[in-house]
Amino acid sequence: MKKLLALFLIPAMVLVGCSNDDVTPSAPPVVEAPKTAAEQVASADWETKKVSEAIVWKYKHFKDLFSSNQSITILDIDLNDAGMNVEVPHVTSGFIKTSEAAASVGATVAINGSFFDTSKGGSTVFFKKNGEIINTTRSGFTPYRENAGFAIGADGSISVVKKPAAGWSALTQAHTLLASGPLLVLENKPVDQVQEVFNTNRHPRTAVGITADNHLIAVVVDGRFTEAHGMTTEELATVMHALGCVEAMNLDGGGSSTAWIRNRGVVNYPCDNKKFDHAGERGVATAVAFVQN
């Protein structure tokens, strides 16, 4: 009986052994590396609407960008369009809302401009319009907050420029120039940021940049809400570069940060009323307006 049992077991063991040898080990699961913040921005599924032939409006709410909630509005303006004009409406004293400034020049879209006197109104940084210097930077103003300029040439060309060592008045080729800062991107590289609280704390932010194919990218980042934490200037520089900007600068932020579209009104979430809605727009001194003719 034992001999018969052994005769049955030997073939079974051989079969089992052969079966195990023929099994191909399963490949380990592929684990993708988490995307960087720049990759998240560049590959995001933006809500996109065409405003005009040369202007596209984009929006995205991120739940994990820079490990935070972020609400970002983009206005992509094609500066190659012959019908596109850029204006900088302003007041020398008192305040004007971005929406009001935009309407005053018949703008299609607009964003808020640079820093201003929150008590009396009027710009506190260098501002030249159509060749006339409206005002110079106020004495004692923090240098890294006015080290960049939004420049419009006499031919209508738009650029973001670094402050010359000789000062803004030396930049004679700029027919219109609005100073602000800090500079975010220069020569297609994010700029190292000064480690001061204005830069390192998260706030609502407004920025403009120029791409290699001559598009202007205007970005408004909401902040001071649970739904939108705002950004540091280093994070903002990362976003602007990820959007293709080869040069970019920060504008006034905080409660001033506003994006406006004709026939739609304010489309971001300004924080001046402390509500995550479109009604918290603040009066400012300057705006950057884009007029599609």
Beta strands, then each sheet from edge to edge (+ up, - down):
strand 1: 47-50
strand 2: 55-65
strand 3: 68-78
strand 4: 84-87
strand 5: 96-97
strand 6: 109-112
strand 7: 127-129
strand 8: 132-135
strand 9: 148-153
strand 10: 158-162
strand 11: 174-180
strand 12: 183-186
strand 13: 189-190
strand 14: 205-211
strand 15: 215-221
strand 16: 245-250
strand 17: 259-261
strand 18: 265-266
strand 19: 283-284
strand 20: 287-292
sheet 1: 1+ 2- 3+ 15- 14+ 16- 12+ 13-
sheet 2: 4+ 20- 6+ 17- 18+
sheet 3: 5+ 19-
sheet 4: 8+ 7- 11+ 9- 10+
end
